Amino acid sequence: MIQPHGADRLRPLFIENRDERETLLREAAELPALILNSAAAANAVMLGAGYFTPLEGFMNLSDTLSVSEHMQTEEGLFWPVPCINRANNISAIEGASKIALLDPNIKGNPVLAIQDIDKIESISDSQLSQVTEQIFGTLDPQHPGVDTFSGLGKYLISGPIKVLNFSYFETDFTGTFKTATEIRNEIKKNNWERVVAFQTRNPMHRAHEELCKIAKDAVDADGVLIHMLLGKLKPGDIPADIRDAAIRKMVELYFPENTVLVTGYGFDMLYAGPKEALLHAIFRQNAGCTHLIVGRDHAGVGDFYGPFEAQTIFENNMIESALEIDIFKADHTAYSKKLNKVVMLRDAPDHSKDDFVMLSGTKVREMLAAGKDLPIEFARPEVAKILMSYYQQDKNP
């Protein structure tokens, strides 16, 4: 099986031994405590689940600046987006060498992890602007990732962590949330050698379904990992439980049996386009996938990135030598009225826009909210029914 990123084995930071966890939880009750923001909590979950292998915890300021500018830590590890714990108020933990990290996303703020503090450093306004622009390619506050990232705090708390649970992901998404270790074990159990991963934060329409099938055939894969983001999204995006139900129905009815793993991971969406695509590749390599589908405007939002920037960023000698996973570069995919099937636009050069069945996200939401059926060329009826139910409920609570 493909090696994890930067290591000979996965390095999940979750404490598997129950007795050790209980001991650490008792210890945490006596420690100074910091309520994390959601972004830092998601980083902790990803560290615990092994997706951030080989990181051992949160980065300091020098690594944060180095990763943002050069996509490498000070020691030379390829990493595209800093893994940081930022806070606005550190009064409760000043002078501490070890702290309890509290979960902001669960009532009562239970302990999520314990952190050994290496440093607490301030990030200046100019440094924060530099880091933000290098991650997102913009400082525009209308960018949802920039808006969130800018308000996470001026203090960086660095050091290794021990993760004691997986926040709300394990309970809210039982059977869907999987650690990188669990996915590797399922791949091994299925005797899959080549696995192509599909990243999604949205429900999957027919174009997405066919794209997975096209990519699987193109790379001669044994199976597909449909890997959905389960964390925080921008307003207007469809909740994870609805996406999960819709995707599972599509896989049940329209994919050959035992060719797809439907899973999810506990991370908040960054909307960082090219840099986030690189992070997605690391997640999937750590989960045991040999290929990742990178589509048009992968992990993008609005018009902040060019349609294929998330593909061309991989065309870099340093990145190519750092990653073992291969990229399947996909074009926009849509149903061709001429060919009576879903195709990638680049494979139909003789087509005009009118030859495809294409709907904008806004149009889809309007139709579903109005109770209008989506074209069967665009969405499977069983999938559309689940989405329509959600939009109708949202319209008439």
C-alpha positions as CSV (number, residue, x, y, z in Angstrom):
1,M,0.0,0.0,0.0
2,I,1.1,3.6,-0.7
3,Q,3.3,5.1,2.1
4,P,1.9,7.8,4.3
5,H,3.2,11.3,3.7
6,G,6.6,11.9,5.1
7,A,6.7,8.8,7.2
8,D,7.0,5.0,7.0
9,R,3.7,4.6,8.9
10,L,0.7,6.5,9.9
11,R,1.1,8.7,13.0
12,P,-2.4,9.3,14.4
13,L,-2.3,11.3,17.6
14,F,-5.4,9.9,19.1
15,I,-4.8,7.9,22.3
16,E,-6.1,4.5,21.6
17,N,-5.7,3.0,25.0
18,R,-8.8,3.6,27.1
19,D,-7.1,3.6,30.5
20,E,-4.5,6.1,29.2
21,R,-7.2,8.3,27.9
22,E,-9.1,8.2,31.2
23,T,-5.9,9.1,33.0
24,L,-5.2,12.0,30.6
25,L,-8.8,13.3,31.0
26,R,-8.4,13.3,34.8
27,E,-5.1,15.2,34.4
28,A,-6.8,17.6,32.0
29,A,-9.4,18.6,34.7
30,E,-6.5,20.1,36.7
31,L,-4.8,21.9,33.8
32,P,-5.2,25.5,32.6
33,A,-7.7,25.3,29.7
34,L,-8.2,27.0,26.4
35,I,-11.4,26.9,24.4
36,L,-10.3,26.3,20.8
37,N,-11.8,28.0,17.8
38,S,-13.5,25.6,15.3
39,A,-10.5,25.7,12.9
40,A,-8.0,24.6,15.6
41,A,-10.5,22.0,16.8
42,A,-10.7,20.6,13.3
43,N,-6.9,20.6,13.1
44,A,-6.8,18.6,16.3
45,V,-9.3,16.0,14.9
46,M,-7.3,15.6,11.8
47,L,-4.1,15.2,13.8
48,G,-5.8,12.6,15.9
49,A,-7.2,10.7,12.9
50,G,-3.9,10.4,11.2
51,Y,-4.7,12.6,8.2
52,F,-2.0,15.1,9.2
53,T,0.8,12.5,9.4
54,P,3.6,13.1,10.1
55,L,2.8,16.3,12.1
56,E,3.0,16.0,15.9
57,G,1.0,19.0,16.8
58,F,0.5,22.7,16.2
59,M,3.2,24.7,14.3
60,N,5.1,27.7,15.7
61,L,5.4,31.0,14.0
62,S,8.6,30.3,12.1
63,D,7.0,27.1,10.6
64,T,3.8,28.9,9.9
65,L,5.7,31.6,7.9
66,S,7.8,29.0,6.1
67,V,4.9,26.8,5.2
68,S,2.8,29.8,4.0
69,E,5.6,31.1,1.8
70,H,7.5,28.0,0.7
71,M,5.1,25.1,1.4
72,Q,7.8,23.5,3.6
73,T,8.5,23.5,7.4
74,E,11.8,24.8,8.6
75,E,13.0,21.2,8.6
76,G,12.0,20.7,4.9
77,L,8.7,18.8,5.2
78,F,6.3,19.6,2.4
79,W,3.1,21.0,3.9
80,P,0.9,23.4,2.0
81,V,-1.2,25.1,4.7
82,P,-0.1,25.8,8.3
83,C,-1.5,23.6,11.1
84,I,-2.0,26.1,13.8
85,N,-3.7,26.8,17.1
86,R,-4.5,30.5,17.3
87,A,-6.3,32.4,20.1
88,N,-7.4,35.9,20.9
89,N,-7.1,35.6,24.6
90,I,-4.3,33.6,26.4
91,S,-4.8,35.0,29.9
92,A,-5.9,31.6,31.2
93,I,-2.8,29.7,29.9
94,E,0.0,32.2,30.3
95,G,3.0,30.6,31.9
96,A,1.6,27.0,31.5
97,S,3.7,24.2,30.1
98,K,0.7,21.9,29.5
99,I,-2.9,22.8,28.8
100,A,-6.3,21.2,28.2
101,L,-7.8,22.1,24.8
102,L,-11.6,22.4,25.0
103,D,-14.0,21.6,22.2
104,P,-15.9,24.7,21.0
105,N,-18.5,22.7,19.0
106,I,-20.0,20.6,21.8
107,K,-22.2,21.9,24.6
108,G,-20.2,22.2,27.8
109,N,-16.8,22.4,26.0
110,P,-15.5,19.0,26.9
111,V,-11.7,18.2,26.6
112,L,-10.7,17.4,23.1
113,A,-6.9,17.1,23.6
114,I,-4.0,17.9,25.8
115,Q,-1.2,20.1,24.5
116,D,2.4,20.5,25.7
117,I,3.3,24.2,25.0
118,D,6.5,24.8,23.2
119,K,5.9,28.5,22.6
120,I,3.2,31.2,22.7
121,E,4.0,33.8,20.1
122,S,2.3,36.8,18.7
123,I,1.7,37.1,15.0
124,S,1.9,40.7,13.8
125,D,-0.7,42.3,11.6
126,S,1.8,42.4,8.6
127,Q,2.7,38.7,9.2
128,L,-1.0,37.7,9.4
129,S,-1.7,39.6,6.1
130,Q,1.2,37.9,4.5
131,V,0.2,34.4,5.7
132,T,-3.5,35.0,4.7
133,E,-2.6,36.1,1.2
134,Q,-0.2,33.2,0.7
135,I,-2.8,30.6,1.7
136,F,-5.8,32.1,0.0
137,G,-4.3,34.2,-2.8
138,T,-6.3,37.2,-1.7
139,L,-7.1,39.4,1.3
140,D,-10.6,40.1,0.2
141,P,-12.9,39.9,3.2
142,Q,-15.7,38.6,0.9
143,H,-13.7,35.4,0.6
144,P,-15.2,33.1,3.3
145,G,-11.9,31.5,4.1
146,V,-10.2,34.9,4.5
147,D,-13.0,36.1,6.6
148,T,-12.8,33.2,9.0
149,F,-9.0,33.0,9.1
150,S,-8.5,36.7,9.8
151,G,-10.4,36.5,13.0
152,L,-8.8,33.4,14.6
153,G,-6.5,35.4,16.9
154,K,-3.1,37.0,17.2
155,Y,-1.5,34.4,19.4
156,L,0.0,31.1,18.2
157,I,0.2,28.3,20.7
158,S,2.6,25.6,19.4
159,G,3.6,22.2,20.6
160,P,2.7,18.5,20.4
161,I,-0.8,17.2,21.3
162,K,-2.5,14.1,22.5
163,V,-6.1,13.7,21.1
164,L,-8.7,12.2,23.4
165,N,-11.8,12.1,21.1
166,F,-13.0,13.1,17.7
167,S,-15.5,15.8,18.7
168,Y,-19.0,15.6,17.3
169,F,-17.9,13.7,14.1
170,E,-18.0,10.3,15.6
171,T,-21.4,10.6,17.2
172,D,-23.2,12.8,14.5
173,F,-21.8,10.7,11.6
174,T,-21.6,7.2,12.9
175,G,-20.5,4.9,10.1
176,T,-19.4,7.7,7.9
177,F,-16.7,9.5,9.8
178,K,-13.5,7.4,9.4
179,T,-9.9,7.9,10.5
180,A,-7.1,7.5,8.0
181,T,-6.2,4.2,9.7
182,E,-9.8,2.9,9.4
183,I,-9.9,3.7,5.7
184,R,-6.5,2.0,5.1
185,N,-7.9,-1.1,6.9
186,E,-11.0,-1.2,4.7
187,I,-8.8,-0.8,1.5
188,K,-6.7,-3.7,2.7
189,K,-9.8,-5.8,3.6
190,N,-11.1,-5.2,0.0
191,N,-7.7,-6.2,-1.5
192,W,-7.7,-2.9,-3.4
193,E,-4.3,-1.9,-4.7
194,R,-5.3,1.2,-6.8
195,V,-7.8,3.6,-5.2
196,V,-9.1,6.9,-6.6
197,A,-10.4,9.5,-4.1
198,F,-13.2,12.0,-4.8
199,Q,-13.3,15.0,-2.5
200,T,-16.7,16.6,-2.0
201,R,-18.4,19.2,0.1
202,N,-21.6,19.1,-2.0
203,P,-24.2,16.5,-2.9
204,M,-23.2,14.5,-6.0
205,H,-25.1,14.9,-9.2
206,R,-24.8,12.7,-12.3
207,A,-21.8,14.6,-13.5
208,H,-19.9,13.8,-10.2
209,E,-21.1,10.2,-10.4
210,E,-19.8,9.7,-13.9
211,L,-16.6,11.6,-13.1
212,C,-15.8,9.0,-10.4
213,K,-16.5,6.2,-12.9
214,I,-14.4,7.9,-15.7
215,A,-11.5,8.3,-13.3
216,K,-11.7,4.8,-12.0
217,D,-11.5,3.4,-15.5
218,A,-8.8,5.8,-16.6
219,V,-6.4,4.8,-13.8
220,D,-7.6,1.2,-13.7
221,A,-8.5,1.5,-10.0
222,D,-10.0,-1.3,-7.9
223,G,-12.3,1.1,-6.0
224,V,-13.4,4.7,-5.3
225,L,-13.2,6.5,-2.0
226,I,-15.9,9.1,-1.9
227,H,-14.6,11.3,0.9
228,M,-16.9,14.1,2.1
229,L,-16.0,17.0,4.3
230,L,-18.1,16.8,7.5
231,G,-17.0,20.1,9.2
232,K,-18.0,23.7,9.0
233,L,-19.0,25.2,5.7
234,K,-20.0,28.7,4.5
235,P,-23.7,29.8,4.8
236,G,-25.9,28.2,2.1
237,D,-23.9,25.0,1.7
238,I,-25.9,21.8,2.2
239,P,-25.5,20.2,5.7
240,A,-23.3,17.0,5.9
241,D,-26.1,14.7,7.0
242,I,-28.2,15.5,3.9
243,R,-25.2,15.1,1.6
244,D,-24.4,11.8,3.3
245,A,-27.9,10.4,2.7
246,A,-27.9,11.6,-1.0
247,I,-24.5,10.2,-1.8
248,R,-25.2,6.8,-0.1
249,K,-28.5,6.5,-2.1
250,M,-26.6,7.3,-5.4
251,V,-23.9,4.7,-4.6
252,E,-26.4,2.1,-3.6
253,L,-28.4,2.3,-6.8
254,Y,-25.9,3.4,-9.5
255,F,-22.4,1.9,-8.7
256,P,-21.4,-1.7,-8.9
257,E,-21.4,-3.4,-5.5
258,N,-18.2,-3.3,-3.5
259,T,-16.5,-0.7,-5.7
260,V,-17.1,2.4,-3.5
261,L,-16.3,3.4,0.1
262,V,-18.5,6.3,1.3
263,T,-16.7,8.0,4.2
264,G,-16.1,11.4,5.7
265,Y,-13.5,13.4,7.6
266,G,-13.6,16.0,10.3
267,F,-12.3,19.2,8.9
268,D,-13.6,22.7,8.3
269,M,-13.6,23.9,4.7
270,L,-11.0,26.5,3.9
271,Y,-12.1,27.4,0.4
272,A,-8.4,27.9,-0.3
273,G,-8.4,26.5,-3.9
274,P,-4.9,25.4,-5.0
275,K,-3.4,25.2,-1.5
276,E,-6.3,23.2,-0.2
277,A,-6.1,20.8,-3.2
278,L,-2.5,20.0,-2.0
279,L,-3.8,19.4,1.5
280,H,-6.5,17.2,0.1
281,A,-3.8,15.1,-1.7
282,I,-2.0,14.6,1.6
283,F,-5.2,13.5,3.4
284,R,-5.9,10.9,0.7
285,Q,-2.3,9.6,0.5
286,N,-2.4,9.1,4.3
287,A,-5.8,7.3,3.9
288,G,-4.2,4.9,1.4
289,C,-5.4,6.2,-1.9
290,T,-3.1,6.1,-5.0
291,H,-5.0,8.8,-6.9
292,L,-7.0,12.0,-6.2
293,I,-9.5,13.5,-8.7
294,V,-8.8,17.2,-8.9
295,G,-11.5,18.9,-10.9
296,R,-12.3,22.3,-12.2
297,D,-12.0,25.0,-9.5
298,H,-11.2,22.3,-6.9
299,A,-11.9,23.7,-3.4
300,G,-12.5,27.1,-4.8
301,V,-15.2,29.7,-4.2
302,G,-16.6,32.5,-6.3
303,D,-14.2,33.7,-8.9
304,F,-11.1,33.8,-6.7
305,Y,-9.2,31.1,-8.6
306,G,-8.7,30.2,-12.2
307,P,-10.5,27.0,-13.3
308,F,-7.4,24.9,-13.4
309,E,-5.1,26.5,-10.8
310,A,-5.7,23.6,-8.4
311,Q,-4.3,21.3,-11.1
312,T,-1.3,23.3,-12.3
313,I,0.0,23.8,-8.7
314,F,0.9,20.1,-8.7
315,E,3.3,20.7,-11.6
316,N,6.2,21.6,-9.4
317,N,9.3,19.5,-8.8
318,M,9.3,19.9,-5.1
319,I,5.6,18.9,-4.8
320,E,6.0,16.0,-7.3
321,S,9.0,14.6,-5.3
322,A,7.2,15.0,-2.0
323,L,3.9,13.3,-2.8
324,E,3.4,9.7,-3.8
325,I,-0.2,10.1,-4.7
326,D,-1.0,10.8,-8.4
327,I,-3.5,13.4,-9.6
328,F,-6.3,12.7,-12.1
329,K,-6.9,16.0,-13.7
330,A,-10.6,16.4,-14.5
331,D,-12.5,19.0,-16.6
332,H,-16.0,20.2,-16.0
333,T,-18.4,17.3,-16.6
334,A,-21.9,17.4,-17.9
335,Y,-24.6,15.5,-19.8
336,S,-24.2,15.7,-23.6
337,K,-27.5,15.8,-25.5
338,K,-25.6,14.9,-28.6
339,L,-24.0,11.7,-27.2
340,N,-26.7,10.9,-24.6
341,K,-24.2,10.5,-21.8
342,V,-22.1,12.4,-19.3
343,V,-18.7,13.5,-20.7
344,M,-15.9,15.8,-19.7
345,L,-16.1,19.0,-21.7
346,R,-12.5,18.6,-23.0
347,D,-13.6,15.3,-24.6
348,A,-16.4,17.0,-26.6
349,P,-14.7,19.8,-28.6
350,D,-17.4,19.8,-31.2
351,H,-20.1,20.7,-28.6
352,S,-21.5,24.2,-27.9
353,K,-22.8,25.2,-24.5
354,D,-26.3,24.4,-25.6
355,D,-25.4,20.8,-26.3
356,F,-25.0,20.2,-22.5
357,V,-27.4,20.0,-19.7
358,M,-25.9,22.4,-17.2
359,L,-27.5,24.1,-14.2
360,S,-26.0,26.6,-11.8
361,G,-26.0,25.9,-8.1
362,T,-28.4,28.9,-7.7
363,K,-30.8,27.4,-10.3
364,V,-30.7,24.0,-8.7
365,R,-31.6,25.5,-5.3
366,E,-34.4,27.6,-6.8
367,M,-35.9,24.5,-8.5
368,L,-35.7,22.3,-5.4
369,A,-37.1,25.0,-3.2
370,A,-40.0,25.5,-5.6
371,G,-40.7,21.7,-5.7
372,K,-39.6,21.4,-9.3
373,D,-38.0,18.1,-10.5
374,L,-34.4,18.4,-11.7
375,P,-33.7,17.1,-15.2
376,I,-32.9,13.3,-15.0
377,E,-29.8,14.1,-17.2
378,F,-28.6,16.3,-14.3
379,A,-29.5,14.4,-11.1
380,R,-30.7,10.9,-10.3
381,P,-34.4,11.1,-9.2
382,E,-33.7,9.3,-5.9
383,V,-31.0,11.8,-5.1
384,A,-33.0,14.8,-6.1
385,K,-35.9,13.6,-3.9
386,I,-33.6,13.7,-0.8
387,L,-32.4,17.2,-1.7
388,M,-35.9,18.5,-2.4
389,S,-37.1,17.2,0.9
390,Y,-34.4,19.2,2.6
391,Y,-35.1,22.4,0.7
392,Q,-38.9,22.1,1.2
393,Q,-38.3,21.6,4.9
394,D,-36.0,24.6,5.0
395,K,-38.6,26.6,3.2
396,N,-41.5,25.5,5.5
397,P,-40.0,24.7,8.9
